[in-house]
Amino acid sequence: DVAIESADGEELRSVPTDADGSFRVALTPGRYLLTPRPPGRDPDLLPRSLTVTVESGRFARVTLFLDTGLREPAT
């Protein structure tokens, strides 16, 4: 699922994702905060929110990430 909040922080809705993680939702023009929700609410996956601006008559393509916290060591 992806949580959608208004620019002032009010949660507007949650939309389900397809099996591959994609989703589509119609929103009125404005700024929104999108936050992915980890499958099964896995506490090891940290959602990375993204602010997106929706323009009238246009689609906005976004890529959301869940951070595992794992990093490759520097060489």
All heavy atoms as TSV, in Angstrom:
chain	resi	resn	atom	element	x	y	z
A	1	ASP	N	N	0.840	-1.189	0.000
A	1	ASP	CA	C	0.000	0.000	0.000
A	1	ASP	C	C	0.877	1.241	0.000
A	1	ASP	O	O	2.021	1.209	0.440
A	1	ASP	CB	C	-0.885	0.044	1.232
A	1	ASP	CG	C	-2.020	-0.966	1.188
A	1	ASP	OD1	O	-2.088	-1.750	0.240
A	1	ASP	OD2	O	-2.823	-0.969	2.134
A	2	VAL	N	N	0.277	2.341	-0.459
A	2	VAL	CA	C	0.924	3.641	-0.428
A	2	VAL	C	C	-0.018	4.605	0.277
A	2	VAL	O	O	-1.190	4.726	-0.098
A	2	VAL	CB	C	1.237	4.150	-1.851
A	2	VAL	CG1	C	1.787	5.561	-1.811
A	2	VAL	CG2	C	2.211	3.210	-2.557
A	3	ALA	N	N	0.492	5.260	1.315
A	3	ALA	CA	C	-0.291	6.266	2.031
A	3	ALA	C	C	-0.123	7.597	1.310
A	3	ALA	O	O	0.980	7.959	0.904
A	3	ALA	CB	C	0.182	6.394	3.472
A	4	ILE	N	N	-1.230	8.321	1.156
A	4	ILE	CA	C	-1.208	9.617	0.489
A	4	ILE	C	C	-1.678	10.665	1.484
A	4	ILE	O	O	-2.772	10.556	2.044
A	4	ILE	CB	C	-2.114	9.616	-0.755
A	4	ILE	CG1	C	-1.642	8.524	-1.720
A	4	ILE	CG2	C	-2.125	10.993	-1.414
A	4	ILE	CD1	C	-2.563	8.301	-2.887
A	5	GLU	N	N	-0.820	11.667	1.694
A	5	GLU	CA	C	-1.146	12.759	2.607
A	5	GLU	C	C	-1.174	14.070	1.845
A	5	GLU	O	O	-0.449	14.244	0.861
A	5	GLU	CB	C	-0.090	12.872	3.714
A	5	GLU	CG	C	-0.022	11.686	4.630
A	5	GLU	CD	C	1.055	11.845	5.690
A	5	GLU	OE1	O	1.505	12.984	5.947
A	5	GLU	OE2	O	1.470	10.825	6.248
A	6	SER	N	N	-1.988	15.005	2.324
A	6	SER	CA	C	-2.006	16.347	1.757
A	6	SER	C	C	-0.737	17.075	2.192
A	6	SER	O	O	-0.003	16.603	3.061
A	6	SER	CB	C	-3.244	17.104	2.242
A	6	SER	OG	O	-3.176	17.291	3.646
A	7	ALA	N	N	-0.484	18.228	1.590
A	7	ALA	CA	C	0.704	19.008	1.917
A	7	ALA	C	C	0.738	19.410	3.390
A	7	ALA	O	O	1.812	19.596	3.965
A	7	ALA	CB	C	0.777	20.245	1.029
A	8	ASP	N	N	-0.430	19.495	4.034
A	8	ASP	CA	C	-0.454	19.880	5.446
A	8	ASP	C	C	-0.431	18.680	6.393
A	8	ASP	O	O	-0.612	18.820	7.600
A	8	ASP	CB	C	-1.640	20.797	5.744
A	8	ASP	CG	C	-2.991	20.141	5.496
A	8	ASP	OD1	O	-3.024	18.949	5.129
A	8	ASP	OD2	O	-4.010	20.824	5.674
A	9	GLY	N	N	-0.212	17.477	5.855
A	9	GLY	CA	C	-0.017	16.297	6.695
A	9	GLY	C	C	-1.255	15.470	6.986
A	9	GLY	O	O	-1.183	14.503	7.724
A	10	GLU	N	N	-2.388	15.813	6.403
A	10	GLU	CA	C	-3.614	15.042	6.626
A	10	GLU	C	C	-3.608	13.810	5.726
A	10	GLU	O	O	-3.449	13.922	4.504
A	10	GLU	CB	C	-4.842	15.890	6.298
A	10	GLU	CG	C	-6.142	15.146	6.442
A	10	GLU	CD	C	-7.345	15.960	5.970
A	10	GLU	OE1	O	-7.188	17.132	5.610
A	10	GLU	OE2	O	-8.452	15.391	5.966
A	11	GLU	N	N	-3.763	12.604	6.343
A	11	GLU	CA	C	-3.818	11.397	5.518
A	11	GLU	C	C	-5.136	11.382	4.766
A	11	GLU	O	O	-6.201	11.418	5.357
A	11	GLU	CB	C	-3.648	10.121	6.335
A	11	GLU	CG	C	-3.574	8.905	5.428
A	11	GLU	CD	C	-3.079	7.639	6.089
A	11	GLU	OE1	O	-2.432	7.713	7.137
A	11	GLU	OE2	O	-3.361	6.569	5.535
A	12	LEU	N	N	-5.023	11.324	3.446
A	12	LEU	CA	C	-6.202	11.372	2.593
A	12	LEU	C	C	-6.726	9.988	2.261
A	12	LEU	O	O	-7.928	9.766	2.258
A	12	LEU	CB	C	-5.882	12.118	1.299
A	12	LEU	CG	C	-5.386	13.546	1.470
A	12	LEU	CD1	C	-4.979	14.128	0.132
A	12	LEU	CD2	C	-6.466	14.387	2.130
A	13	ARG	N	N	-5.806	9.086	1.954
A	13	ARG	CA	C	-6.212	7.734	1.584
A	13	ARG	C	C	-4.997	6.845	1.491
A	13	ARG	O	O	-3.866	7.294	1.552
A	13	ARG	CB	C	-6.977	7.736	0.272
A	13	ARG	CG	C	-6.124	8.202	-0.910
A	13	ARG	CD	C	-6.906	8.578	-2.120
A	13	ARG	NE	N	-7.507	7.448	-2.775
A	13	ARG	CZ	C	-8.093	7.491	-3.937
A	13	ARG	NH1	N	-8.181	8.622	-4.581
A	13	ARG	NH2	N	-8.600	6.431	-4.493
A	14	SER	N	N	-5.276	5.578	1.314
A	14	SER	CA	C	-4.238	4.580	1.098
A	14	SER	C	C	-4.659	3.809	-0.148
A	14	SER	O	O	-5.837	3.496	-0.314
A	14	SER	CB	C	-4.157	3.656	2.306
A	14	SER	OG	O	-3.188	2.665	2.094
A	15	VAL	N	N	-3.690	3.544	-1.026
A	15	VAL	CA	C	-4.014	2.803	-2.246
A	15	VAL	C	C	-3.182	1.521	-2.277
A	15	VAL	O	O	-2.016	1.510	-1.883
A	15	VAL	CB	C	-3.768	3.638	-3.520
A	15	VAL	CG1	C	-4.712	4.807	-3.588
A	15	VAL	CG2	C	-2.344	4.105	-3.624
A	16	PRO	N	N	-3.796	0.447	-2.732
A	16	PRO	CA	C	-3.050	-0.814	-2.827
A	16	PRO	C	C	-2.110	-0.796	-4.024
A	16	PRO	O	O	-2.339	-0.076	-5.001
A	16	PRO	CB	C	-4.147	-1.863	-3.012
A	16	PRO	CG	C	-5.279	-1.117	-3.634
A	16	PRO	CD	C	-5.196	0.290	-3.112
A	17	THR	N	N	-1.056	-1.572	-3.938
A	17	THR	CA	C	-0.136	-1.731	-5.059
A	17	THR	C	C	-0.398	-3.073	-5.729
A	17	THR	O	O	-0.931	-3.998	-5.114
A	17	THR	CB	C	1.328	-1.667	-4.591
A	17	THR	OG1	O	1.546	-2.677	-3.621
A	17	THR	CG2	C	1.662	-0.306	-3.998
A	18	ASP	N	N	-0.006	-3.164	-6.999
A	18	ASP	CA	C	-0.086	-4.432	-7.719
A	18	ASP	C	C	1.018	-5.352	-7.204
A	18	ASP	O	O	1.875	-4.935	-6.411
A	18	ASP	CB	C	0.088	-4.206	-9.220
A	18	ASP	CG	C	-1.076	-3.436	-9.829
A	18	ASP	OD1	O	-2.175	-3.462	-9.240
A	18	ASP	OD2	O	-0.874	-2.815	-10.878
A	19	ALA	N	N	1.046	-6.581	-7.690
A	19	ALA	CA	C	2.055	-7.557	-7.255
A	19	ALA	C	C	3.480	-7.055	-7.506
A	19	ALA	O	O	4.395	-7.367	-6.749
A	19	ALA	CB	C	1.835	-8.888	-7.966
A	20	ASP	N	N	3.663	-6.232	-8.543
A	20	ASP	CA	C	5.002	-5.719	-8.846
A	20	ASP	C	C	5.293	-4.391	-8.147
A	20	ASP	O	O	6.321	-3.767	-8.369
A	20	ASP	CB	C	5.201	-5.577	-10.357
A	20	ASP	CG	C	4.287	-4.524	-10.968
A	20	ASP	OD1	O	3.447	-3.936	-10.257
A	20	ASP	OD2	O	4.417	-4.284	-12.182
A	21	GLY	N	N	4.365	-3.945	-7.310
A	21	GLY	CA	C	4.574	-2.713	-6.551
A	21	GLY	C	C	4.046	-1.464	-7.233
A	21	GLY	O	O	4.113	-0.378	-6.670
A	22	SER	N	N	3.504	-1.586	-8.440
A	22	SER	CA	C	3.013	-0.400	-9.137
A	22	SER	C	C	1.615	-0.022	-8.621
A	22	SER	O	O	0.889	-0.835	-8.066
A	22	SER	CB	C	2.984	-0.643	-10.647
A	22	SER	OG	O	2.094	-1.690	-10.961
A	23	PHE	N	N	1.295	1.246	-8.819
A	23	PHE	CA	C	-0.027	1.734	-8.428
A	23	PHE	C	C	-0.375	2.935	-9.293
A	23	PHE	O	O	0.496	3.567	-9.899
A	23	PHE	CB	C	-0.073	2.115	-6.943
A	23	PHE	CG	C	0.782	3.306	-6.593
A	23	PHE	CD1	C	0.220	4.568	-6.486
A	23	PHE	CD2	C	2.134	3.164	-6.376
A	23	PHE	CE1	C	1.002	5.665	-6.172
A	23	PHE	CE2	C	2.929	4.253	-6.053
A	23	PHE	CZ	C	2.358	5.509	-5.951
A	24	ARG	N	N	-1.656	3.242	-9.360
A	24	ARG	CA	C	-2.139	4.415	-10.082
A	24	ARG	C	C	-3.298	4.968	-9.282
A	24	ARG	O	O	-4.160	4.224	-8.819
A	24	ARG	CB	C	-2.589	4.033	-11.483
A	24	ARG	CG	C	-3.052	5.238	-12.289
A	24	ARG	CD	C	-3.426	4.836	-13.684
A	24	ARG	NE	N	-2.193	4.675	-14.434
A	24	ARG	CZ	C	-2.105	4.795	-15.737
A	24	ARG	NH1	N	-3.185	5.034	-16.440
A	24	ARG	NH2	N	-0.962	4.641	-16.350
A	25	VAL	N	N	-3.307	6.282	-9.146
A	25	VAL	CA	C	-4.373	6.926	-8.392
A	25	VAL	C	C	-4.640	8.298	-9.005
A	25	VAL	O	O	-3.711	8.987	-9.420
A	25	VAL	CB	C	-4.011	7.039	-6.888
A	25	VAL	CG1	C	-2.772	7.860	-6.671
A	25	VAL	CG2	C	-5.165	7.593	-6.080
A	26	ALA	N	N	-5.908	8.673	-9.107
A	26	ALA	CA	C	-6.283	9.996	-9.604
A	26	ALA	C	C	-6.350	10.960	-8.420
A	26	ALA	O	O	-7.013	10.681	-7.425
A	26	ALA	CB	C	-7.636	9.930	-10.306
A	27	LEU	N	N	-5.626	12.073	-8.551
A	27	LEU	CA	C	-5.608	13.092	-7.504
A	27	LEU	C	C	-5.858	14.456	-8.131
A	27	LEU	O	O	-5.488	14.698	-9.276
A	27	LEU	CB	C	-4.250	13.111	-6.788
A	27	LEU	CG	C	-3.849	11.847	-6.041
A	27	LEU	CD1	C	-2.377	11.911	-5.636
A	27	LEU	CD2	C	-4.730	11.658	-4.823
A	28	THR	N	N	-6.467	15.342	-7.375
A	28	THR	CA	C	-6.635	16.711	-7.850
A	28	THR	C	C	-5.270	17.398	-7.842
A	28	THR	O	O	-4.370	16.969	-7.113
A	28	THR	CB	C	-7.636	17.480	-6.971
A	28	THR	OG1	O	-7.163	17.466	-5.624
A	28	THR	CG2	C	-9.021	16.865	-7.035
A	29	PRO	N	N	-5.092	18.433	-8.650
A	29	PRO	CA	C	-3.806	19.127	-8.664
A	29	PRO	C	C	-3.415	19.596	-7.265
A	29	PRO	O	O	-4.264	20.013	-6.470
A	29	PRO	CB	C	-4.058	20.316	-9.591
A	29	PRO	CG	C	-5.155	19.852	-10.493
A	29	PRO	CD	C	-6.033	18.996	-9.620
A	30	GLY	N	N	-2.134	19.491	-6.962
A	30	GLY	CA	C	-1.627	19.919	-5.662
A	30	GLY	C	C	-0.380	19.157	-5.289
A	30	GLY	O	O	0.159	18.379	-6.075
A	31	ARG	N	N	0.092	19.384	-4.061
A	31	ARG	CA	C	1.283	18.703	-3.542
A	31	ARG	C	C	0.846	17.631	-2.560
A	31	ARG	O	O	-0.036	17.869	-1.728
A	31	ARG	CB	C	2.219	19.698	-2.851
A	31	ARG	CG	C	2.895	20.632	-3.837
A	31	ARG	CD	C	3.754	21.685	-3.159
A	31	ARG	NE	N	4.743	21.146	-2.250
A	31	ARG	CZ	C	5.978	20.765	-2.593
A	31	ARG	NH1	N	6.357	20.851	-3.834
A	31	ARG	NH2	N	6.810	20.307	-1.690
A	32	TYR	N	N	1.495	16.478	-2.653
A	32	TYR	CA	C	1.151	15.336	-1.813
A	32	TYR	C	C	2.417	14.674	-1.300
A	32	TYR	O	O	3.461	14.711	-1.953
A	32	TYR	CB	C	0.344	14.302	-2.619
A	32	TYR	CG	C	-0.957	14.842	-3.129
A	32	TYR	CD1	C	-1.038	15.433	-4.385
A	32	TYR	CD2	C	-2.101	14.771	-2.352
A	32	TYR	CE1	C	-2.228	15.944	-4.853
A	32	TYR	CE2	C	-3.305	15.288	-2.827
A	32	TYR	CZ	C	-3.363	15.869	-4.075
A	32	TYR	OH	O	-4.543	16.375	-4.535
A	33	LEU	N	N	2.300	14.055	-0.149
A	33	LEU	CA	C	3.373	13.244	0.404
A	33	LEU	C	C	2.959	11.789	0.251
A	33	LEU	O	O	1.899	11.388	0.752
A	33	LEU	CB	C	3.604	13.569	1.883
A	33	LEU	CG	C	4.739	12.806	2.553
A	33	LEU	CD1	C	6.087	13.236	1.976
A	33	LEU	CD2	C	4.718	13.020	4.060
A	34	LEU	N	N	3.771	11.004	-0.459
A	34	LEU	CA	C	3.502	9.586	-0.666
A	34	LEU	C	C	4.464	8.776	0.184
A	34	LEU	O	O	5.671	9.038	0.193
A	34	LEU	CB	C	3.695	9.216	-2.137
A	34	LEU	CG	C	2.923	10.042	-3.155
A	34	LEU	CD1	C	3.230	9.545	-4.560
A	34	LEU	CD2	C	1.443	10.004	-2.882
A	35	THR	N	N	3.939	7.782	0.890
A	35	THR	CA	C	4.764	6.942	1.751
A	35	THR	C	C	4.421	5.482	1.501
A	35	THR	O	O	3.271	5.071	1.708
A	35	THR	CB	C	4.541	7.272	3.237
A	35	THR	OG1	O	4.780	8.665	3.452
A	35	THR	CG2	C	5.478	6.460	4.125
A	36	PRO	N	N	5.412	4.685	1.055
A	36	PRO	CA	C	5.142	3.259	0.866
A	36	PRO	C	C	4.988	2.578	2.218
A	36	PRO	O	O	5.638	2.961	3.201
A	36	PRO	CB	C	6.379	2.757	0.129
A	36	PRO	CG	C	7.468	3.682	0.551
A	36	PRO	CD	C	6.808	5.012	0.771
A	37	ARG	N	N	4.143	1.598	2.264
A	37	ARG	CA	C	3.973	0.810	3.495
A	37	ARG	C	C	4.558	-0.571	3.242
A	37	ARG	O	O	4.170	-1.250	2.288
A	37	ARG	CB	C	2.503	0.718	3.866
A	37	ARG	CG	C	1.952	2.067	4.275
A	37	ARG	CD	C	0.572	1.934	4.840
A	37	ARG	NE	N	0.133	3.204	5.386
A	37	ARG	CZ	C	-1.121	3.572	5.425
A	37	ARG	NH1	N	-2.065	2.777	4.956
A	37	ARG	NH2	N	-1.461	4.734	5.947
A	38	PRO	N	N	5.486	-0.995	4.091
A	38	PRO	CA	C	6.139	-2.297	3.883
A	38	PRO	C	C	5.136	-3.446	3.899
A	38	PRO	O	O	4.186	-3.426	4.675
A	38	PRO	CB	C	7.093	-2.418	5.070
A	38	PRO	CG	C	7.239	-1.049	5.612
A	38	PRO	CD	C	5.977	-0.315	5.274
A	39	PRO	N	N	5.360	-4.448	3.039
A	39	PRO	CA	C	4.482	-5.627	3.058
A	39	PRO	C	C	4.543	-6.301	4.420
A	39	PRO	O	O	5.625	-6.481	4.977
A	39	PRO	CB	C	5.042	-6.527	1.963
A	39	PRO	CG	C	6.288	-5.899	1.484
A	39	PRO	CD	C	6.439	-4.563	2.108
A	40	GLY	N	N	3.406	-6.631	4.960
A	40	GLY	CA	C	3.367	-7.276	6.267
A	40	GLY	C	C	3.842	-6.385	7.391
A	40	GLY	O	O	4.115	-6.830	8.481
A	41	ARG	N	N	3.971	-5.086	7.087
A	41	ARG	CA	C	4.465	-4.103	8.080
A	41	ARG	C	C	5.825	-4.533	8.646
A	41	ARG	O	O	6.090	-4.430	9.834
A	41	ARG	CB	C	3.458	-3.860	9.193
A	41	ARG	CG	C	2.073	-3.454	8.728
A	41	ARG	CD	C	2.103	-2.129	7.981
A	41	ARG	NE	N	0.781	-1.648	7.679
A	41	ARG	CZ	C	0.228	-1.681	6.480
A	41	ARG	NH1	N	0.876	-2.223	5.476
A	41	ARG	NH2	N	-0.963	-1.195	6.277
A	42	ASP	N	N	6.702	-5.036	7.791
A	42	ASP	CA	C	8.044	-5.497	8.157
A	42	ASP	C	C	8.822	-4.358	8.820
A	42	ASP	O	O	9.100	-3.344	8.189
A	42	ASP	CB	C	8.778	-5.982	6.905
A	42	ASP	CG	C	10.122	-6.605	7.195
A	42	ASP	OD1	O	10.739	-6.279	8.229
A	42	ASP	OD2	O	10.563	-7.416	6.375
A	43	PRO	N	N	9.194	-4.502	10.108
A	43	PRO	CA	C	9.890	-3.427	10.813
A	43	PRO	C	C	11.314	-3.195	10.319
A	43	PRO	O	O	11.924	-2.179	10.635
A	43	PRO	CB	C	9.890	-3.903	12.275
A	43	PRO	CG	C	9.812	-5.387	12.179
A	43	PRO	CD	C	8.982	-5.674	10.951
A	44	ASP	N	N	11.861	-4.124	9.524
A	44	ASP	CA	C	13.219	-3.950	9.000
A	44	ASP	C	C	13.247	-3.129	7.713
A	44	ASP	O	O	14.328	-2.809	7.214
A	44	ASP	CB	C	13.867	-5.314	8.752
A	44	ASP	CG	C	14.121	-6.063	10.048
A	44	ASP	OD1	O	14.363	-5.400	11.084
A	44	ASP	OD2	O	14.064	-7.301	10.041
A	45	LEU	N	N	12.097	-2.819	7.166
A	45	LEU	CA	C	12.027	-2.000	5.958
A	45	LEU	C	C	11.553	-0.609	6.334
A	45	LEU	O	O	10.467	-0.431	6.880
A	45	LEU	CB	C	11.076	-2.620	4.940
A	45	LEU	CG	C	11.489	-3.970	4.370
A	45	LEU	CD1	C	10.392	-4.524	3.472
A	45	LEU	CD2	C	12.797	-3.845	3.602
A	46	LEU	N	N	12.385	0.386	6.067
A	46	LEU	CA	C	12.071	1.761	6.435
A	46	LEU	C	C	11.520	2.503	5.224
A	46	LEU	O	O	12.213	2.635	4.209
A	46	LEU	CB	C	13.330	2.470	6.937
A	46	LEU	CG	C	14.050	1.775	8.094
A	46	LEU	CD1	C	15.377	2.459	8.382
A	46	LEU	CD2	C	13.175	1.745	9.319
A	47	PRO	N	N	10.279	2.990	5.302
A	47	PRO	CA	C	9.704	3.699	4.165
A	47	PRO	C	C	10.384	5.041	3.949
A	47	PRO	O	O	10.739	5.729	4.906
A	47	PRO	CB	C	8.241	3.878	4.554
A	47	PRO	CG	C	8.178	3.698	6.015
A	47	PRO	CD	C	9.357	2.874	6.423
A	48	ARG	N	N	10.595	5.387	2.688
A	48	ARG	CA	C	11.150	6.688	2.303
A	48	ARG	C	C	10.045	7.460	1.595
A	48	ARG	O	O	9.635	7.105	0.494
A	48	ARG	CB	C	12.361	6.520	1.388
A	48	ARG	CG	C	13.511	5.804	2.044
A	48	ARG	CD	C	14.088	6.654	3.154
A	48	ARG	NE	N	15.139	5.928	3.864
A	48	ARG	CZ	C	15.331	6.007	5.151
A	48	ARG	NH1	N	14.547	6.752	5.895
A	48	ARG	NH2	N	16.305	5.346	5.721
A	49	SER	N	N	9.561	8.496	2.261
A	49	SER	CA	C	8.475	9.305	1.716
A	49	SER	C	C	8.984	10.188	0.589
A	49	SER	O	O	10.168	10.502	0.505
A	49	SER	CB	C	7.865	10.182	2.814
A	49	SER	OG	O	7.313	9.373	3.824
A	50	LEU	N	N	8.055	10.600	-0.265
A	50	LEU	CA	C	8.386	11.437	-1.408
A	50	LEU	C	C	7.275	12.458	-1.609
A	50	LEU	O	O	6.090	12.101	-1.594
A	50	LEU	CB	C	8.521	10.571	-2.664
A	50	LEU	CG	C	8.826	11.283	-3.967
A	50	LEU	CD1	C	10.252	11.835	-3.947
A	50	LEU	CD2	C	8.665	10.320	-5.128
A	51	THR	N	N	7.655	13.722	-1.769
A	51	THR	CA	C	6.684	14.760	-2.080
A	51	THR	C	C	6.564	14.862	-3.588
A	51	THR	O	O	7.571	14.880	-4.300
A	51	THR	CB	C	7.122	16.114	-1.488
A	51	THR	OG1	O	7.234	15.987	-0.072
A	51	THR	CG2	C	6.106	17.203	-1.811
A	52	VAL	N	N	5.333	14.893	-4.074
A	52	VAL	CA	C	5.087	14.977	-5.512
A	52	VAL	C	C	4.071	16.090	-5.762
A	52	VAL	O	O	3.169	16.312	-4.957
A	52	VAL	CB	C	4.586	13.627	-6.075
A	52	VAL	CG1	C	3.267	13.229	-5.464
A	52	VAL	CG2	C	4.488	13.657	-7.581
A	53	THR	N	N	4.284	16.804	-6.870
A	53	THR	CA	C	3.334	17.824	-7.291
A	53	THR	C	C	2.548	17.289	-8.478
A	53	THR	O	O	3.140	16.862	-9.474
A	53	THR	CB	C	4.063	19.121	-7.693
A	53	THR	OG1	O	4.790	19.603	-6.557
A	53	THR	CG2	C	3.084	20.182	-8.155
A	54	VAL	N	N	1.234	17.291	-8.349
A	54	VAL	CA	C	0.342	16.832	-9.417
A	54	VAL	C	C	-0.169	18.067	-10.156
A	54	VAL	O	O	-0.730	18.971	-9.538
A	54	VAL	CB	C	-0.838	16.020	-8.840
A	54	VAL	CG1	C	-1.824	15.647	-9.936
A	54	VAL	CG2	C	-0.328	14.790	-8.116
A	55	GLU	N	N	0.052	18.092	-11.470
A	55	GLU	CA	C	-0.415	19.198	-12.299
A	55	GLU	C	C	-1.714	18.804	-12.990
A	55	GLU	O	O	-1.945	17.624	-13.274
A	55	GLU	CB	C	0.645	19.559	-13.335
A	55	GLU	CG	C	1.942	20.042	-12.708
A	55	GLU	CD	C	3.010	20.330	-13.753
A	55	GLU	OE1	O	2.683	20.433	-14.959
A	55	GLU	OE2	O	4.171	20.452	-13.358
A	56	SER	N	N	-2.533	19.779	-13.283
A	56	SER	CA	C	-3.821	19.535	-13.926
A	56	SER	C	C	-3.639	18.843	-15.278
A	56	SER	O	O	-2.817	19.263	-16.098
A	56	SER	CB	C	-4.546	20.863	-14.127
A	56	SER	OG	O	-5.796	20.646	-14.743
A	57	GLY	N	N	-4.390	17.751	-15.483
A	57	GLY	CA	C	-4.370	17.037	-16.746
A	57	GLY	C	C	-3.110	16.249	-17.030
A	57	GLY	O	O	-2.878	15.823	-18.149
A	58	ARG	N	N	-2.260	16.043	-16.016
A	58	ARG	CA	C	-0.985	15.364	-16.217
A	58	ARG	C	C	-0.837	14.207	-15.232
A	58	ARG	O	O	-1.402	14.222	-14.156
A	58	ARG	CB	C	0.192	16.328	-15.990
A	58	ARG	CG	C	0.096	17.622	-16.703
A	58	ARG	CD	C	0.939	17.813	-17.863
A	58	ARG	NE	N	2.208	17.115	-17.791
A	58	ARG	CZ	C	3.046	17.123	-18.774
A	58	ARG	NH1	N	2.747	17.761	-19.868
A	58	ARG	NH2	N	4.175	16.482	-18.703
A	59	PHE	N	N	-0.044	13.224	-15.627
A	59	PHE	CA	C	0.340	12.151	-14.722
A	59	PHE	C	C	1.691	12.492	-14.127
A	59	PHE	O	O	2.520	13.128	-14.782
A	59	PHE	CB	C	0.464	10.805	-15.463
A	59	PHE	CG	C	-0.851	10.207	-15.838
A	59	PHE	CD1	C	-1.340	10.330	-17.130
A	59	PHE	CD2	C	-1.600	9.513	-14.905
A	59	PHE	CE1	C	-2.545	9.779	-17.485
A	59	PHE	CE2	C	-2.813	8.960	-15.252
A	59	PHE	CZ	C	-3.293	9.088	-16.543
A	60	ALA	N	N	1.927	12.079	-12.919
A	60	ALA	CA	C	3.249	12.213	-12.286
A	60	ALA	C	C	3.771	10.804	-12.047
A	60	ALA	O	O	3.106	9.989	-11.410
A	60	ALA	CB	C	3.143	12.984	-10.981
A	61	ARG	N	N	4.941	10.514	-12.587
A	61	ARG	CA	C	5.546	9.196	-12.389
A	61	ARG	C	C	6.515	9.304	-11.207
A	61	ARG	O	O	7.355	10.209	-11.169
A	61	ARG	CB	C	6.299	8.761	-13.633
A	61	ARG	CG	C	6.898	7.379	-13.507
A	61	ARG	CD	C	7.586	6.971	-14.789
A	61	ARG	NE	N	6.626	6.801	-15.868
A	61	ARG	CZ	C	6.124	5.633	-16.239
A	61	ARG	NH1	N	6.486	4.534	-15.605
A	61	ARG	NH2	N	5.277	5.553	-17.227
A	62	VAL	N	N	6.358	8.400	-10.247
A	62	VAL	CA	C	7.221	8.414	-9.065
A	62	VAL	C	C	7.770	7.009	-8.814
A	62	VAL	O	O	7.176	6.016	-9.226
A	62	VAL	CB	C	6.471	8.893	-7.798
A	62	VAL	CG1	C	5.988	10.318	-7.965
A	62	VAL	CG2	C	5.321	7.986	-7.450
A	63	THR	N	N	8.891	6.959	-8.142
A	63	THR	CA	C	9.459	5.699	-7.677
A	63	THR	C	C	9.655	5.830	-6.181
A	63	THR	O	O	10.335	6.756	-5.718
A	63	THR	CB	C	10.816	5.405	-8.368
A	63	THR	OG1	O	10.610	5.350	-9.783
A	63	THR	CG2	C	11.392	4.088	-7.881
A	64	LEU	N	N	9.035	4.936	-5.438
A	64	LEU	CA	C	9.139	4.946	-3.982
A	64	LEU	C	C	10.056	3.817	-3.541
A	64	LEU	O	O	10.144	2.777	-4.193
A	64	LEU	CB	C	7.756	4.773	-3.353
A	64	LEU	CG	C	6.738	5.850	-3.719
A	64	LEU	CD1	C	5.367	5.481	-3.176
A	64	LEU	CD2	C	7.174	7.196	-3.194
A	65	PHE	N	N	10.726	4.026	-2.418
A	65	PHE	CA	C	11.685	3.042	-1.922
A	65	PHE	C	C	11.386	2.642	-0.484
A	65	PHE	O	O	10.910	3.446	0.300
A	65	PHE	CB	C	13.112	3.608	-1.971
A	65	PHE	CG	C	13.604	3.847	-3.351
A	65	PHE	CD1	C	13.501	5.088	-3.938
A	65	PHE	CD2	C	14.179	2.814	-4.083
A	65	PHE	CE1	C	13.955	5.315	-5.228
A	65	PHE	CE2	C	14.637	3.027	-5.370
A	65	PHE	CZ	C	14.524	4.280	-5.949
A	66	LEU	N	N	11.708	1.385	-0.196
A	66	LEU	CA	C	11.753	0.886	1.181
A	66	LEU	C	C	13.217	0.604	1.464
A	66	LEU	O	O	13.863	-0.170	0.764
A	66	LEU	CB	C	10.924	-0.398	1.319
A	66	LEU	CG	C	9.421	-0.209	1.145
A	66	LEU	CD1	C	8.737	-1.562	1.039
A	66	LEU	CD2	C	8.849	0.582	2.294
A	67	ASP	N	N	13.758	1.263	2.464
A	67	ASP	CA	C	15.180	1.157	2.793
A	67	ASP	C	C	15.406	-0.022	3.737
A	67	ASP	O	O	14.779	-0.119	4.786
A	67	ASP	CB	C	15.631	2.457	3.442
A	67	ASP	CG	C	17.130	2.552	3.616
A	67	ASP	OD1	O	17.826	1.525	3.503
A	67	ASP	OD2	O	17.607	3.666	3.869
A	68	THR	N	N	16.323	-0.918	3.366
A	68	THR	CA	C	16.655	-2.063	4.211
A	68	THR	C	C	17.644	-1.691	5.303
A	68	THR	O	O	17.831	-2.446	6.252
A	68	THR	CB	C	17.279	-3.200	3.383
A	68	THR	OG1	O	18.496	-2.726	2.825
A	68	THR	CG2	C	16.332	-3.670	2.308
A	69	GLY	N	N	18.284	-0.529	5.155
A	69	GLY	CA	C	19.297	-0.126	6.117
A	69	GLY	C	C	20.651	-0.765	5.860
A	69	GLY	O	O	21.640	-0.423	6.501
A	70	LEU	N	N	20.703	-1.708	4.929
A	70	LEU	CA	C	21.958	-2.370	4.611
A	70	LEU	C	C	22.768	-1.485	3.665
A	70	LEU	O	O	22.247	-0.913	2.721
A	70	LEU	CB	C	21.709	-3.712	3.943
A	70	LEU	CG	C	20.933	-4.738	4.781
A	70	LEU	CD1	C	20.650	-5.983	3.934
A	70	LEU	CD2	C	21.722	-5.115	6.014
A	71	ARG	N	N	24.047	-1.394	3.910
A	71	ARG	CA	C	24.944	-0.602	3.083
A	71	ARG	C	C	26.144	-1.442	2.702
A	71	ARG	O	O	26.621	-2.257	3.503
A	71	ARG	CB	C	25.436	0.646	3.814
A	71	ARG	CG	C	24.325	1.542	4.322
A	71	ARG	CD	C	23.661	2.279	3.154
A	71	ARG	NE	N	22.638	3.197	3.609
A	71	ARG	CZ	C	21.345	2.911	3.676
A	71	ARG	NH1	N	20.906	1.744	3.345
A	71	ARG	NH2	N	20.487	3.799	4.084
A	72	GLU	N	N	26.654	-1.224	1.493
A	72	GLU	CA	C	27.890	-1.903	1.106
A	72	GLU	C	C	29.043	-1.185	1.767
A	72	GLU	O	O	29.070	0.047	1.841
A	72	GLU	CB	C	28.072	-1.856	-0.416
A	72	GLU	CG	C	27.264	-2.909	-1.107
A	72	GLU	CD	C	27.851	-3.240	-2.470
A	72	GLU	OE1	O	29.083	-3.155	-2.639
A	72	GLU	OE2	O	27.065	-3.586	-3.341
A	73	PRO	N	N	30.006	-1.943	2.265
A	73	PRO	CA	C	31.156	-1.303	2.895
A	73	PRO	C	C	31.972	-0.540	1.851
A	73	PRO	O	O	32.054	-0.949	0.698
A	73	PRO	CB	C	31.957	-2.467	3.491
A	73	PRO	CG	C	31.450	-3.694	2.797
A	73	PRO	CD	C	30.083	-3.391	2.310
A	74	ALA	N	N	32.551	0.558	2.269
A	74	ALA	CA	C	33.422	1.344	1.380
A	74	ALA	C	C	34.698	0.562	1.114
A	74	ALA	O	O	35.217	-0.124	1.989
A	74	ALA	CB	C	33.730	2.695	2.010
A	75	THR	N	N	35.199	0.664	-0.105
A	75	THR	CA	C	36.443	-0.036	-0.433
A	75	THR	C	C	37.585	0.917	-0.601
A	75	THR	O	O	37.433	2.075	-0.769
A	75	THR	CB	C	36.287	-0.855	-1.732
A	75	THR	OG1	O	35.866	0.012	-2.774
A	75	THR	CG2	C	35.295	-1.964	-1.543
